[in-house]
């Protein structure tokens, strides 16, 4: 905990030094407090976003930014309207999730053409900068981490030739879902197993019902690798309700997921460090607006899985920094 605090203080100190010794600033001709809109693609009910919002707010407070956090409610029309509103309000920067390869190209490019810098966080176009006008992406490598969690499940639970792995995910059409599934399937292909992706939505009660129904209809299921926080959060309850005993792994952190790792019902999970996905988009936009420092892509991690060996050091940070 002390090491984490010390590292954060070093980062904050560096940003304060840059603030103190500005010389001519790109922002000095604009409003005293730069205005940045931070757009999350789901609604506010998903606990995954709590650390992201905390990170964004702490960066804004540190750097003197007027931050507006908005939610797209999993609706491309709503999210595009939020981007259009930010453009009309002449904000100084936009941070936005891009869960679809095509839905946000026009509005993001419109913002950039209007001189408003845009960075992506959490989910990016599957083609990166080639597919969207955003300047940089701060988030996880979904294919890479899908491969890592699947390899762990294969090795720990003897998944092999002909085995079926259930891979539930909130929104199967989303970029993150397909990329994570591609990584999982890559590992499964190596041993002759196969995965099946099923959409669950984000409401936990509905997610659990969908998972139970799938398991009852597929009693041969060898394991679950949940591709998102919601399906992993309720996976252990679904397995119990279906009266099965199969291993579980997946993505993201919650109190229920941590409890599952502690009691052995969940083997491991991928931590994509959502606090970083809130703090660094705001910090990088600030540095660009003030000093012309171009935003950089940032991999927020996930190769080091959370499992029984390290859950004790992580669980107290869930909901704040993890």
Buried (B, 14 or more C-beta within 10 A) or exposed (E): EEEEEEEBEEBBEEBEEBBEEEEEEBBEEEEEBBBBBBBBBBBEEBBBBBBBBBBBBBBBEBBEBBBBBBBBBBBBEBBBBBBBBBBEEEBBBBBBBBBBBEBBBEBBBBBBEEEBBBBBBBBBBBEBBEBBBBBBBBBBBBBBBBBBBBBBBBEBBEBEEEBBBBBBBBBBEBBBBBBBBBBBBBBBEEBEBEBBBBBBBBEBEEBBBBBBEBBBEBEEBBBBBBBBBBBBBBBBBBBEBBEBEBBBBBBBBBEBBBBBBEEEBBBBBBBBBBBBBBBBBBBBBBBBBBBEEEBEBBBBBBBEBBBEEBBEEBBEBBBEBB
